[in-house]
Amino acid sequence: MCGRITAQGSTIDRYGLGVVQEIDAAAMHVFAKWQLQEIDLGFTGRDQNNVRRNVSQGYDTWNLFQVGGVIFF
């Protein structure tokens, strides 16, 4: 049976940049957006033998690119 597990020493970094162009004649917005996310999780707990264990899990860096437009009626 596994005991209590606690998240500890975790970091989440998120960066982003976006631009919007408004076109008044068409009541329209055109946009482009970029985000970068990096996640490193750390856990601590005890195993079935009551030995304290520290585990960390890193994830691949995630890049998100979005482009689009909105027309207002």
CHARMM internal coordinates of N, CA and C (Angstrom, degrees):
IC EDIT
DIST 1 N 1 CA 1.4412
DIST 1 CA 1 C 1.5195
ANGL 1 N 1 CA 1 C 109.29
DIST 1 C 2 N 1.2772
ANGL 1 CA 1 C 2 N 117.03
DIHE 1 N 1 CA 1 C 2 N 134.39
DIST 2 N 2 CA 1.4490
ANGL 1 C 2 N 2 CA 122.59
DIHE 1 CA 1 C 2 N 2 CA -178.27
DIST 2 CA 2 C 1.5245
ANGL 2 N 2 CA 2 C 109.44
DIHE 1 C 2 N 2 CA 2 C -89.39
DIST 2 C 3 N 1.3232
ANGL 2 CA 2 C 3 N 116.02
DIHE 2 N 2 CA 2 C 3 N 140.10
DIST 3 N 3 CA 1.4617
ANGL 2 C 3 N 3 CA 120.69
DIHE 2 CA 2 C 3 N 3 CA -179.70
DIST 3 CA 3 C 1.5132
ANGL 3 N 3 CA 3 C 112.15
DIHE 2 C 3 N 3 CA 3 C -86.94
DIST 3 C 4 N 1.2930
ANGL 3 CA 3 C 4 N 114.50
DIHE 3 N 3 CA 3 C 4 N -154.78
DIST 4 N 4 CA 1.4575
ANGL 3 C 4 N 4 CA 122.34
DIHE 3 CA 3 C 4 N 4 CA -177.40
DIST 4 CA 4 C 1.5295
ANGL 4 N 4 CA 4 C 110.56
DIHE 3 C 4 N 4 CA 4 C -73.87
DIST 4 C 5 N 1.3223
ANGL 4 CA 4 C 5 N 116.45
DIHE 4 N 4 CA 4 C 5 N 136.35
DIST 5 N 5 CA 1.4658
ANGL 4 C 5 N 5 CA 122.38
DIHE 4 CA 4 C 5 N 5 CA 178.66
DIST 5 CA 5 C 1.5179
ANGL 5 N 5 CA 5 C 107.79
DIHE 4 C 5 N 5 CA 5 C -118.48
DIST 5 C 6 N 1.3393
ANGL 5 CA 5 C 6 N 116.75
DIHE 5 N 5 CA 5 C 6 N 134.07
DIST 6 N 6 CA 1.4573
ANGL 5 C 6 N 6 CA 122.24
DIHE 5 CA 5 C 6 N 6 CA -177.84
DIST 6 CA 6 C 1.5235
ANGL 6 N 6 CA 6 C 109.67
DIHE 5 C 6 N 6 CA 6 C -124.69
DIST 6 C 7 N 1.3299
ANGL 6 CA 6 C 7 N 116.47
DIHE 6 N 6 CA 6 C 7 N 135.53
DIST 7 N 7 CA 1.4713
ANGL 6 C 7 N 7 CA 120.78
DIHE 6 CA 6 C 7 N 7 CA 173.42
DIST 7 CA 7 C 1.5245
ANGL 7 N 7 CA 7 C 107.31
DIHE 6 C 7 N 7 CA 7 C -76.93
DIST 7 C 8 N 1.3303
ANGL 7 CA 7 C 8 N 115.49
DIHE 7 N 7 CA 7 C 8 N 130.32
DIST 8 N 8 CA 1.4591
ANGL 7 C 8 N 8 CA 119.72
DIHE 7 CA 7 C 8 N 8 CA -176.52
DIST 8 CA 8 C 1.5255
ANGL 8 N 8 CA 8 C 109.16
DIHE 7 C 8 N 8 CA 8 C -151.13
DIST 8 C 9 N 1.3166
ANGL 8 CA 8 C 9 N 117.25
DIHE 8 N 8 CA 8 C 9 N 136.26
DIST 9 N 9 CA 1.4575
ANGL 8 C 9 N 9 CA 121.16
DIHE 8 CA 8 C 9 N 9 CA 177.01
DIST 9 CA 9 C 1.5187
ANGL 9 N 9 CA 9 C 113.74
DIHE 8 C 9 N 9 CA 9 C 71.78
DIST 9 C 10 N 1.3243
ANGL 9 CA 9 C 10 N 117.77
DIHE 9 N 9 CA 9 C 10 N 28.78
DIST 10 N 10 CA 1.4590
ANGL 9 C 10 N 10 CA 121.86
DIHE 9 CA 9 C 10 N 10 CA -178.67
DIST 10 CA 10 C 1.5267
ANGL 10 N 10 CA 10 C 110.46
DIHE 9 C 10 N 10 CA 10 C -89.99
DIST 10 C 11 N 1.3307
ANGL 10 CA 10 C 11 N 115.62
DIHE 10 N 10 CA 10 C 11 N 146.84
DIST 11 N 11 CA 1.4689
ANGL 10 C 11 N 11 CA 120.43
DIHE 10 CA 10 C 11 N 11 CA 175.71
DIST 11 CA 11 C 1.5211
ANGL 11 N 11 CA 11 C 109.50
DIHE 10 C 11 N 11 CA 11 C -134.09
DIST 11 C 12 N 1.3148
ANGL 11 CA 11 C 12 N 114.97
DIHE 11 N 11 CA 11 C 12 N 139.95
DIST 12 N 12 CA 1.4573
ANGL 11 C 12 N 12 CA 122.31
DIHE 11 CA 11 C 12 N 12 CA 174.38
DIST 12 CA 12 C 1.5237
ANGL 12 N 12 CA 12 C 106.57
DIHE 11 C 12 N 12 CA 12 C -131.33
DIST 12 C 13 N 1.3141
ANGL 12 CA 12 C 13 N 116.56
DIHE 12 N 12 CA 12 C 13 N 119.52
DIST 13 N 13 CA 1.4636
ANGL 12 C 13 N 13 CA 121.92
DIHE 12 CA 12 C 13 N 13 CA 178.44
DIST 13 CA 13 C 1.5163
ANGL 13 N 13 CA 13 C 108.67
DIHE 12 C 13 N 13 CA 13 C -112.95
DIST 13 C 14 N 1.3316
ANGL 13 CA 13 C 14 N 115.55
DIHE 13 N 13 CA 13 C 14 N 135.00
DIST 14 N 14 CA 1.4627
ANGL 13 C 14 N 14 CA 120.59
DIHE 13 CA 13 C 14 N 14 CA 179.69
DIST 14 CA 14 C 1.5207
ANGL 14 N 14 CA 14 C 108.62
DIHE 13 C 14 N 14 CA 14 C -137.86
DIST 14 C 15 N 1.3137
ANGL 14 CA 14 C 15 N 115.71
DIHE 14 N 14 CA 14 C 15 N 127.99
DIST 15 N 15 CA 1.4552
ANGL 14 C 15 N 15 CA 122.71
DIHE 14 CA 14 C 15 N 15 CA 178.58
DIST 15 CA 15 C 1.5245
ANGL 15 N 15 CA 15 C 107.99
DIHE 14 C 15 N 15 CA 15 C -126.27
DIST 15 C 16 N 1.2923
ANGL 15 CA 15 C 16 N 117.06
DIHE 15 N 15 CA 15 C 16 N 151.00
DIST 16 N 16 CA 1.4553
ANGL 15 C 16 N 16 CA 119.07
DIHE 15 CA 15 C 16 N 16 CA 179.44
DIST 16 CA 16 C 1.5138
ANGL 16 N 16 CA 16 C 112.65
DIHE 15 C 16 N 16 CA 16 C -158.01
DIST 16 C 17 N 1.3181
ANGL 16 CA 16 C 17 N 113.92
DIHE 16 N 16 CA 16 C 17 N 162.84
DIST 17 N 17 CA 1.4523
ANGL 16 C 17 N 17 CA 122.21
DIHE 16 CA 16 C 17 N 17 CA 178.69
DIST 17 CA 17 C 1.5152
ANGL 17 N 17 CA 17 C 107.31
DIHE 16 C 17 N 17 CA 17 C -152.07
DIST 17 C 18 N 1.3039
ANGL 17 CA 17 C 18 N 116.41
DIHE 17 N 17 CA 17 C 18 N 138.43
DIST 18 N 18 CA 1.4562
ANGL 17 C 18 N 18 CA 119.85
DIHE 17 CA 17 C 18 N 18 CA 179.32
DIST 18 CA 18 C 1.5146
ANGL 18 N 18 CA 18 C 111.55
DIHE 17 C 18 N 18 CA 18 C -147.88
DIST 18 C 19 N 1.3211
ANGL 18 CA 18 C 19 N 115.83
DIHE 18 N 18 CA 18 C 19 N 154.02
DIST 19 N 19 CA 1.4677
ANGL 18 C 19 N 19 CA 122.06
DIHE 18 CA 18 C 19 N 19 CA 176.17
DIST 19 CA 19 C 1.5242
ANGL 19 N 19 CA 19 C 108.68
DIHE 18 C 19 N 19 CA 19 C -135.75
DIST 19 C 20 N 1.3193
ANGL 19 CA 19 C 20 N 115.29
DIHE 19 N 19 CA 19 C 20 N 146.47
DIST 20 N 20 CA 1.4644
ANGL 19 C 20 N 20 CA 121.72
DIHE 19 CA 19 C 20 N 20 CA 177.95
DIST 20 CA 20 C 1.5189
ANGL 20 N 20 CA 20 C 108.10
DIHE 19 C 20 N 20 CA 20 C -131.79
DIST 20 C 21 N 1.3208
ANGL 20 CA 20 C 21 N 116.35
DIHE 20 N 20 CA 20 C 21 N 134.25
DIST 21 N 21 CA 1.4615
ANGL 20 C 21 N 21 CA 122.26
DIHE 20 CA 20 C 21 N 21 CA 173.85
DIST 21 CA 21 C 1.5244
ANGL 21 N 21 CA 21 C 107.70
DIHE 20 C 21 N 21 CA 21 C -114.17
DIST 21 C 22 N 1.3222
ANGL 21 CA 21 C 22 N 116.35
DIHE 21 N 21 CA 21 C 22 N 119.66
DIST 22 N 22 CA 1.4554
ANGL 21 C 22 N 22 CA 120.66
DIHE 21 CA 21 C 22 N 22 CA 177.82
DIST 22 CA 22 C 1.5214
ANGL 22 N 22 CA 22 C 109.27
DIHE 21 C 22 N 22 CA 22 C -93.03
DIST 22 C 23 N 1.3268
ANGL 22 CA 22 C 23 N 116.08
DIHE 22 N 22 CA 22 C 23 N 132.46
DIST 23 N 23 CA 1.4651
ANGL 22 C 23 N 23 CA 122.41
DIHE 22 CA 22 C 23 N 23 CA 177.07
DIST 23 CA 23 C 1.5240
ANGL 23 N 23 CA 23 C 106.30
DIHE 22 C 23 N 23 CA 23 C -115.23
DIST 23 C 24 N 1.3251
ANGL 23 CA 23 C 24 N 116.57
DIHE 23 N 23 CA 23 C 24 N 97.76
DIST 24 N 24 CA 1.4667
ANGL 23 C 24 N 24 CA 122.03
DIHE 23 CA 23 C 24 N 24 CA -173.77
DIST 24 CA 24 C 1.5240
ANGL 24 N 24 CA 24 C 112.79
DIHE 23 C 24 N 24 CA 24 C -63.80
DIST 24 C 25 N 1.3284
ANGL 24 CA 24 C 25 N 117.75
DIHE 24 N 24 CA 24 C 25 N -38.50
DIST 25 N 25 CA 1.4621
ANGL 24 C 25 N 25 CA 120.71
DIHE 24 CA 24 C 25 N 25 CA -176.44
DIST 25 CA 25 C 1.5346
ANGL 25 N 25 CA 25 C 112.09
DIHE 24 C 25 N 25 CA 25 C -62.11
DIST 25 C 26 N 1.3267
ANGL 25 CA 25 C 26 N 117.26
DIHE 25 N 25 CA 25 C 26 N -28.84
DIST 26 N 26 CA 1.4565
ANGL 25 C 26 N 26 CA 121.42
DIHE 25 CA 25 C 26 N 26 CA -179.28
DIST 26 CA 26 C 1.5302
ANGL 26 N 26 CA 26 C 112.17
DIHE 25 C 26 N 26 CA 26 C -107.74
DIST 26 C 27 N 1.3367
ANGL 26 CA 26 C 27 N 118.19
DIHE 26 N 26 CA 26 C 27 N 4.11
DIST 27 N 27 CA 1.4667
ANGL 26 C 27 N 27 CA 122.78
DIHE 26 CA 26 C 27 N 27 CA -174.86
DIST 27 CA 27 C 1.5233
ANGL 27 N 27 CA 27 C 109.86
DIHE 26 C 27 N 27 CA 27 C 48.97
DIST 27 C 28 N 1.3298
ANGL 27 CA 27 C 28 N 115.10
DIHE 27 N 27 CA 27 C 28 N 54.48
DIST 28 N 28 CA 1.4598
ANGL 27 C 28 N 28 CA 121.06
DIHE 27 CA 27 C 28 N 28 CA -170.95
DIST 28 CA 28 C 1.5265
ANGL 28 N 28 CA 28 C 110.91
DIHE 27 C 28 N 28 CA 28 C -134.42
DIST 28 C 29 N 1.3382
ANGL 28 CA 28 C 29 N 116.40
DIHE 28 N 28 CA 28 C 29 N 146.74
DIST 29 N 29 CA 1.4589
ANGL 28 C 29 N 29 CA 123.30
DIHE 28 CA 28 C 29 N 29 CA 171.68
DIST 29 CA 29 C 1.5242
ANGL 29 N 29 CA 29 C 107.99
DIHE 28 C 29 N 29 CA 29 C -120.13
DIST 29 C 30 N 1.3148
ANGL 29 CA 29 C 30 N 116.92
DIHE 29 N 29 CA 29 C 30 N 135.41
DIST 30 N 30 CA 1.4641
ANGL 29 C 30 N 30 CA 123.26
DIHE 29 CA 29 C 30 N 30 CA 173.50
DIST 30 CA 30 C 1.5307
ANGL 30 N 30 CA 30 C 105.96
DIHE 29 C 30 N 30 CA 30 C -117.94
DIST 30 C 31 N 1.3308
ANGL 30 CA 30 C 31 N 116.74
DIHE 30 N 30 CA 30 C 31 N 133.57
DIST 31 N 31 CA 1.4636
ANGL 30 C 31 N 31 CA 118.62
DIHE 30 CA 30 C 31 N 31 CA -174.91
DIST 31 CA 31 C 1.5221
ANGL 31 N 31 CA 31 C 112.14
DIHE 30 C 31 N 31 CA 31 C -137.32
DIST 31 C 32 N 1.3335
ANGL 31 CA 31 C 32 N 114.45
DIHE 31 N 31 CA 31 C 32 N 158.17
DIST 32 N 32 CA 1.4651
ANGL 31 C 32 N 32 CA 123.36
DIHE 31 CA 31 C 32 N 32 CA 172.14
DIST 32 CA 32 C 1.5253
ANGL 32 N 32 CA 32 C 106.74
DIHE 31 C 32 N 32 CA 32 C -138.46
DIST 32 C 33 N 1.3351
ANGL 32 CA 32 C 33 N 116.15
DIHE 32 N 32 CA 32 C 33 N 140.51
DIST 33 N 33 CA 1.4561
ANGL 32 C 33 N 33 CA 120.54
DIHE 32 CA 32 C 33 N 33 CA -174.18
DIST 33 CA 33 C 1.5214
ANGL 33 N 33 CA 33 C 109.66
DIHE 32 C 33 N 33 CA 33 C -144.52
DIST 33 C 34 N 1.3393
ANGL 33 CA 33 C 34 N 116.53
DIHE 33 N 33 CA 33 C 34 N 141.37
DIST 34 N 34 CA 1.4661
ANGL 33 C 34 N 34 CA 122.37
DIHE 33 CA 33 C 34 N 34 CA 176.22
DIST 34 CA 34 C 1.5227
ANGL 34 N 34 CA 34 C 108.51
DIHE 33 C 34 N 34 CA 34 C -132.36
DIST 34 C 35 N 1.3274
ANGL 34 CA 34 C 35 N 116.88
DIHE 34 N 34 CA 34 C 35 N 138.78
DIST 35 N 35 CA 1.4647
ANGL 34 C 35 N 35 CA 122.70
DIHE 34 CA 34 C 35 N 35 CA 174.71
DIST 35 CA 35 C 1.5223
ANGL 35 N 35 CA 35 C 109.39
DIHE 34 C 35 N 35 CA 35 C -136.10
DIST 35 C 36 N 1.3229
ANGL 35 CA 35 C 36 N 115.65
DIHE 35 N 35 CA 35 C 36 N 142.54
DIST 36 N 36 CA 1.4579
ANGL 35 C 36 N 36 CA 122.84
DIHE 35 CA 35 C 36 N 36 CA 174.61
DIST 36 CA 36 C 1.5213
ANGL 36 N 36 CA 36 C 107.50
DIHE 35 C 36 N 36 CA 36 C -121.81
DIST 36 C 37 N 1.3437
ANGL 36 CA 36 C 37 N 117.72
DIHE 36 N 36 CA 36 C 37 N 130.94
DIST 37 N 37 CA 1.4605
ANGL 36 C 37 N 37 CA 121.32
DIHE 36 CA 36 C 37 N 37 CA 179.11
DIST 37 CA 37 C 1.5201
ANGL 37 N 37 CA 37 C 109.24
DIHE 36 C 37 N 37 CA 37 C -129.52
DIST 37 C 38 N 1.3387
ANGL 37 CA 37 C 38 N 114.97
DIHE 37 N 37 CA 37 C 38 N 132.80
DIST 38 N 38 CA 1.4600
ANGL 37 C 38 N 38 CA 122.60
DIHE 37 CA 37 C 38 N 38 CA 176.86
DIST 38 CA 38 C 1.5265
ANGL 38 N 38 CA 38 C 107.84
DIHE 37 C 38 N 38 CA 38 C -125.93
DIST 38 C 39 N 1.3287
ANGL 38 CA 38 C 39 N 117.30
DIHE 38 N 38 CA 38 C 39 N 129.96
DIST 39 N 39 CA 1.4611
ANGL 38 C 39 N 39 CA 121.44
DIHE 38 CA 38 C 39 N 39 CA -176.56
DIST 39 CA 39 C 1.5264
ANGL 39 N 39 CA 39 C 109.33
DIHE 38 C 39 N 39 CA 39 C -128.88
DIST 39 C 40 N 1.3337
ANGL 39 CA 39 C 40 N 116.66
DIHE 39 N 39 CA 39 C 40 N 127.88
DIST 40 N 40 CA 1.4590
ANGL 39 C 40 N 40 CA 124.31
DIHE 39 CA 39 C 40 N 40 CA 171.45
DIST 40 CA 40 C 1.5237
ANGL 40 N 40 CA 40 C 106.95
DIHE 39 C 40 N 40 CA 40 C -128.91
DIST 40 C 41 N 1.3236
ANGL 40 CA 40 C 41 N 116.83
DIHE 40 N 40 CA 40 C 41 N 118.56
DIST 41 N 41 CA 1.4621
ANGL 40 C 41 N 41 CA 121.53
DIHE 40 CA 40 C 41 N 41 CA -177.78
DIST 41 CA 41 C 1.5209
ANGL 41 N 41 CA 41 C 110.06
DIHE 40 C 41 N 41 CA 41 C -108.68
DIST 41 C 42 N 1.3280
ANGL 41 CA 41 C 42 N 116.01
DIHE 41 N 41 CA 41 C 42 N 140.31
DIST 42 N 42 CA 1.4547
ANGL 41 C 42 N 42 CA 122.06
DIHE 41 CA 41 C 42 N 42 CA 176.18
DIST 42 CA 42 C 1.5219
ANGL 42 N 42 CA 42 C 109.61
DIHE 41 C 42 N 42 CA 42 C -124.58
DIST 42 C 43 N 1.3305
ANGL 42 CA 42 C 43 N 116.36
DIHE 42 N 42 CA 42 C 43 N 137.79
DIST 43 N 43 CA 1.4618
ANGL 42 C 43 N 43 CA 121.84
DIHE 42 CA 42 C 43 N 43 CA -179.64
DIST 43 CA 43 C 1.5260
ANGL 43 N 43 CA 43 C 109.38
DIHE 42 C 43 N 43 CA 43 C -131.32
DIST 43 C 44 N 1.3103
ANGL 43 CA 43 C 44 N 115.90
DIHE 43 N 43 CA 43 C 44 N 149.37
DIST 44 N 44 CA 1.4554
ANGL 43 C 44 N 44 CA 121.72
DIHE 43 CA 43 C 44 N 44 CA 173.32
DIST 44 CA 44 C 1.5250
ANGL 44 N 44 CA 44 C 108.33
DIHE 43 C 44 N 44 CA 44 C -134.84
DIST 44 C 45 N 1.3124
ANGL 44 CA 44 C 45 N 115.76
DIHE 44 N 44 CA 44 C 45 N 146.57
DIST 45 N 45 CA 1.4603
ANGL 44 C 45 N 45 CA 120.53
DIHE 44 CA 44 C 45 N 45 CA -179.76
DIST 45 CA 45 C 1.5196
ANGL 45 N 45 CA 45 C 110.25
DIHE 44 C 45 N 45 CA 45 C -177.54
DIST 45 C 46 N 1.3154
ANGL 45 CA 45 C 46 N 116.36
DIHE 45 N 45 CA 45 C 46 N -172.10
DIST 46 N 46 CA 1.4604
ANGL 45 C 46 N 46 CA 121.63
DIHE 45 CA 45 C 46 N 46 CA -179.80
DIST 46 CA 46 C 1.5273
ANGL 46 N 46 CA 46 C 109.31
DIHE 45 C 46 N 46 CA 46 C -120.02
DIST 46 C 47 N 1.3316
ANGL 46 CA 46 C 47 N 115.46
DIHE 46 N 46 CA 46 C 47 N 140.76
DIST 47 N 47 CA 1.4649
ANGL 46 C 47 N 47 CA 119.47
DIHE 46 CA 46 C 47 N 47 CA 179.38
DIST 47 CA 47 C 1.5292
ANGL 47 N 47 CA 47 C 110.77
DIHE 46 C 47 N 47 CA 47 C -86.35
DIST 47 C 48 N 1.3439
ANGL 47 CA 47 C 48 N 117.28
DIHE 47 N 47 CA 47 C 48 N -171.70
DIST 48 N 48 CA 1.4582
ANGL 47 C 48 N 48 CA 121.40
DIHE 47 CA 47 C 48 N 48 CA -176.27
DIST 48 CA 48 C 1.5269
ANGL 48 N 48 CA 48 C 112.82
DIHE 47 C 48 N 48 CA 48 C -65.75
DIST 48 C 49 N 1.3345
ANGL 48 CA 48 C 49 N 117.89
DIHE 48 N 48 CA 48 C 49 N -18.07
DIST 49 N 49 CA 1.4667
ANGL 48 C 49 N 49 CA 121.81
DIHE 48 CA 48 C 49 N 49 CA 176.95
DIST 49 CA 49 C 1.5213
ANGL 49 N 49 CA 49 C 112.30
DIHE 48 C 49 N 49 CA 49 C -96.93
DIST 49 C 50 N 1.3222
ANGL 49 CA 49 C 50 N 116.27
DIHE 49 N 49 CA 49 C 50 N 12.37
DIST 50 N 50 CA 1.4584
ANGL 49 C 50 N 50 CA 124.16
DIHE 49 CA 49 C 50 N 50 CA 179.35
DIST 50 CA 50 C 1.5317
ANGL 50 N 50 CA 50 C 112.51
DIHE 49 C 50 N 50 CA 50 C 63.56
DIST 50 C 51 N 1.3206
ANGL 50 CA 50 C 51 N 116.81
DIHE 50 N 50 CA 50 C 51 N 28.43
DIST 51 N 51 CA 1.4614
ANGL 50 C 51 N 51 CA 122.48
DIHE 50 CA 50 C 51 N 51 CA 176.14
DIST 51 CA 51 C 1.5262
ANGL 51 N 51 CA 51 C 107.95
DIHE 50 C 51 N 51 CA 51 C -95.69
DIST 51 C 52 N 1.3330
ANGL 51 CA 51 C 52 N 115.40
DIHE 51 N 51 CA 51 C 52 N 130.84
DIST 52 N 52 CA 1.4658
ANGL 51 C 52 N 52 CA 120.64
DIHE 51 CA 51 C 52 N 52 CA -178.86
DIST 52 CA 52 C 1.5329
ANGL 52 N 52 CA 52 C 109.85
DIHE 51 C 52 N 52 CA 52 C -70.86
DIST 52 C 53 N 1.3259
ANGL 52 CA 52 C 53 N 116.89
DIHE 52 N 52 CA 52 C 53 N 130.87
DIST 53 N 53 CA 1.4596
ANGL 52 C 53 N 53 CA 122.48
DIHE 52 CA 52 C 53 N 53 CA -178.92
DIST 53 CA 53 C 1.5248
ANGL 53 N 53 CA 53 C 109.68
DIHE 52 C 53 N 53 CA 53 C -126.24
DIST 53 C 54 N 1.3190
ANGL 53 CA 53 C 54 N 116.13
DIHE 53 N 53 CA 53 C 54 N 139.92
DIST 54 N 54 CA 1.4650
ANGL 53 C 54 N 54 CA 122.84
DIHE 53 CA 53 C 54 N 54 CA 172.85
DIST 54 CA 54 C 1.5195
ANGL 54 N 54 CA 54 C 107.73
DIHE 53 C 54 N 54 CA 54 C -114.69
DIST 54 C 55 N 1.3122
ANGL 54 CA 54 C 55 N 116.48
DIHE 54 N 54 CA 54 C 55 N 129.24
DIST 55 N 55 CA 1.4617
ANGL 54 C 55 N 55 CA 121.81
DIHE 54 CA 54 C 55 N 55 CA -178.29
DIST 55 CA 55 C 1.5212
ANGL 55 N 55 CA 55 C 108.11
DIHE 54 C 55 N 55 CA 55 C -130.91
DIST 55 C 56 N 1.3180
ANGL 55 CA 55 C 56 N 116.78
DIHE 55 N 55 CA 55 C 56 N 138.33
DIST 56 N 56 CA 1.4629
ANGL 55 C 56 N 56 CA 120.18
DIHE 55 CA 55 C 56 N 56 CA 174.81
DIST 56 CA 56 C 1.5222
ANGL 56 N 56 CA 56 C 108.47
DIHE 55 C 56 N 56 CA 56 C -126.45
DIST 56 C 57 N 1.3104
ANGL 56 CA 56 C 57 N 115.29
DIHE 56 N 56 CA 56 C 57 N 149.65
DIST 57 N 57 CA 1.4634
ANGL 56 C 57 N 57 CA 121.92
DIHE 56 CA 56 C 57 N 57 CA -179.14
DIST 57 CA 57 C 1.5156
ANGL 57 N 57 CA 57 C 108.13
DIHE 56 C 57 N 57 CA 57 C -135.94
DIST 57 C 58 N 1.3097
ANGL 57 CA 57 C 58 N 116.78
DIHE 57 N 57 CA 57 C 58 N 120.46
DIST 58 N 58 CA 1.4590
ANGL 57 C 58 N 58 CA 121.90
DIHE 57 CA 57 C 58 N 58 CA 174.77
DIST 58 CA 58 C 1.5222
ANGL 58 N 58 CA 58 C 109.35
DIHE 57 C 58 N 58 CA 58 C -101.51
DIST 58 C 59 N 1.3018
ANGL 58 CA 58 C 59 N 116.45
DIHE 58 N 58 CA 58 C 59 N 148.35
DIST 59 N 59 CA 1.4617
ANGL 58 C 59 N 59 CA 121.94
DIHE 58 CA 58 C 59 N 59 CA 179.61
DIST 59 CA 59 C 1.5174
ANGL 59 N 59 CA 59 C 109.30
DIHE 58 C 59 N 59 CA 59 C -118.18
DIST 59 C 60 N 1.3154
ANGL 59 CA 59 C 60 N 116.21
DIHE 59 N 59 CA 59 C 60 N 155.96
DIST 60 N 60 CA 1.4593
ANGL 59 C 60 N 60 CA 120.76
DIHE 59 CA 59 C 60 N 60 CA 177.41
DIST 60 CA 60 C 1.5261
ANGL 60 N 60 CA 60 C 109.79
DIHE 59 C 60 N 60 CA 60 C -60.93
DIST 60 C 61 N 1.3142
ANGL 60 CA 60 C 61 N 115.85
DIHE 60 N 60 CA 60 C 61 N 147.23
DIST 61 N 61 CA 1.4581
ANGL 60 C 61 N 61 CA 121.20
DIHE 60 CA 60 C 61 N 61 CA 175.25
DIST 61 CA 61 C 1.5213
ANGL 61 N 61 CA 61 C 108.56
DIHE 60 C 61 N 61 CA 61 C -66.02
DIST 61 C 62 N 1.3245
ANGL 61 CA 61 C 62 N 116.00
DIHE 61 N 61 CA 61 C 62 N 136.44
DIST 62 N 62 CA 1.4586
ANGL 61 C 62 N 62 CA 121.10
DIHE 61 CA 61 C 62 N 62 CA -176.71
DIST 62 CA 62 C 1.5176
ANGL 62 N 62 CA 62 C 109.20
DIHE 61 C 62 N 62 CA 62 C -113.22
DIST 62 C 63 N 1.3299
ANGL 62 CA 62 C 63 N 116.82
DIHE 62 N 62 CA 62 C 63 N 121.74
DIST 63 N 63 CA 1.4590
ANGL 62 C 63 N 63 CA 123.50
DIHE 62 CA 62 C 63 N 63 CA 174.47
DIST 63 CA 63 C 1.5235
ANGL 63 N 63 CA 63 C 108.56
DIHE 62 C 63 N 63 CA 63 C -105.61
DIST 63 C 64 N 1.3221
ANGL 63 CA 63 C 64 N 116.37
DIHE 63 N 63 CA 63 C 64 N 129.64
DIST 64 N 64 CA 1.4628
ANGL 63 C 64 N 64 CA 122.23
DIHE 63 CA 63 C 64 N 64 CA 179.42
DIST 64 CA 64 C 1.5244
ANGL 64 N 64 CA 64 C 108.08
DIHE 63 C 64 N 64 CA 64 C -119.85
DIST 64 C 65 N 1.3177
ANGL 64 CA 64 C 65 N 116.07
DIHE 64 N 64 CA 64 C 65 N 123.76
DIST 65 N 65 CA 1.4590
ANGL 64 C 65 N 65 CA 122.20
DIHE 64 CA 64 C 65 N 65 CA 176.52
DIST 65 CA 65 C 1.5260
ANGL 65 N 65 CA 65 C 108.14
DIHE 64 C 65 N 65 CA 65 C -117.49
DIST 65 C 66 N 1.3216
ANGL 65 CA 65 C 66 N 116.68
DIHE 65 N 65 CA 65 C 66 N 130.74
DIST 66 N 66 CA 1.4716
ANGL 65 C 66 N 66 CA 120.96
DIHE 65 CA 65 C 66 N 66 CA 177.42
DIST 66 CA 66 C 1.5219
ANGL 66 N 66 CA 66 C 108.93
DIHE 65 C 66 N 66 CA 66 C -135.01
DIST 66 C 67 N 1.3175
ANGL 66 CA 66 C 67 N 115.14
DIHE 66 N 66 CA 66 C 67 N 139.51
DIST 67 N 67 CA 1.4602
ANGL 66 C 67 N 67 CA 122.19
DIHE 66 CA 66 C 67 N 67 CA 171.67
DIST 67 CA 67 C 1.5296
ANGL 67 N 67 CA 67 C 107.26
DIHE 66 C 67 N 67 CA 67 C -135.47
DIST 67 C 68 N 1.2953
ANGL 67 CA 67 C 68 N 116.11
DIHE 67 N 67 CA 67 C 68 N 149.62
DIST 68 N 68 CA 1.4458
ANGL 67 C 68 N 68 CA 117.73
DIHE 67 CA 67 C 68 N 68 CA -179.89
DIST 68 CA 68 C 1.5230
ANGL 68 N 68 CA 68 C 112.32
DIHE 67 C 68 N 68 CA 68 C -179.39
DIST 68 C 69 N 1.2887
ANGL 68 CA 68 C 69 N 114.42
DIHE 68 N 68 CA 68 C 69 N -173.83
DIST 69 N 69 CA 1.4634
ANGL 68 C 69 N 69 CA 120.62
DIHE 68 CA 68 C 69 N 69 CA 179.32
DIST 69 CA 69 C 1.5083
ANGL 69 N 69 CA 69 C 111.27
DIHE 68 C 69 N 69 CA 69 C -150.56
DIST 69 C 70 N 1.3070
ANGL 69 CA 69 C 70 N 115.24
DIHE 69 N 69 CA 69 C 70 N 156.31
DIST 70 N 70 CA 1.4717
ANGL 69 C 70 N 70 CA 122.11
DIHE 69 CA 69 C 70 N 70 CA 178.73
DIST 70 CA 70 C 1.5196
ANGL 70 N 70 CA 70 C 107.78
DIHE 69 C 70 N 70 CA 70 C -132.16
DIST 70 C 71 N 1.3201
ANGL 70 CA 70 C 71 N 116.19
DIHE 70 N 70 CA 70 C 71 N 130.29
DIST 71 N 71 CA 1.4725
ANGL 70 C 71 N 71 CA 121.59
DIHE 70 CA 70 C 71 N 71 CA 174.88
DIST 71 CA 71 C 1.5196
ANGL 71 N 71 CA 71 C 107.47
DIHE 70 C 71 N 71 CA 71 C -110.86
DIST 71 C 72 N 1.3178
ANGL 71 CA 71 C 72 N 116.54
DIHE 71 N 71 CA 71 C 72 N 127.62
DIST 72 N 72 CA 1.4545
ANGL 71 C 72 N 72 CA 122.14
DIHE 71 CA 71 C 72 N 72 CA -179.22
DIST 72 CA 72 C 1.5343
ANGL 72 N 72 CA 72 C 109.88
DIHE 71 C 72 N 72 CA 72 C -97.64
DIST 72 C 73 N 1.3075
ANGL 72 CA 72 C 73 N 117.63
DIHE 72 N 72 CA 72 C 73 N 128.82
DIST 73 N 73 CA 1.4544
ANGL 72 C 73 N 73 CA 122.36
DIHE 72 CA 72 C 73 N 73 CA 179.36
DIST 73 CA 73 C 1.4976
ANGL 73 N 73 CA 73 C 110.78
DIHE 72 C 73 N 73 CA 73 C -99.90
END
COOR INIT
IC SEED 1 N 1 CA 1 C
IC BUILD
